């Protein structure tokens, strides 16, 4: 028997997915269509971490690995996932495919892919044009941060701690605008 030096557990009869996939509970999941999407999806990760939302993430293509997408959705549902964030460019069918495998909320983040000549408009239209009965909430092009905030708002329906954190963040945003308005007049000499 050939030994797998990278992962000894595989040589002992365990499946790679059993070894690699952590089984901790999650509330949200991020699926991106390609590893090259990671920089555009990073704001969603950072926002979920800021709000201390337990989440999982992976790369899975709706076109190239549809079985992986389906398996991910089912696995994450078992782990307690309540909302999915799906980021993809070009044809961007990932969110729709995820929505076809779950009744939980799915949020699409259409991405402006470097290989697209349409600047993300193709992904936006693919995401918003879902058939009746299989809805997908769609953010702006490259709107990963708002996707995470929308996911947190969904979670806040039952988790009051998230509601409190969202309210505090909004208060901070108001204070930041008020400070900026004062700074415009006081430090930059603009008339009020």
Secondary structure, DSSP 4 states (H G I P E B T S, - for coil): ----SS-HHHHTT--HHHHHS-----SEEEEES-GGGHHHHHHHHHHHHHTT--EEEEE--TTT-HHHHHHHHHHHHHTT--EEEEEEETT--HHHHHHHT-SSEEEEEEE--TT-SSTTHHHHHHHH-PPTTS--EE--TT-HHHHHHHHHHHHHTT-HHHHHHHHHHHHHHHHHHHHHHHHHHHTT----
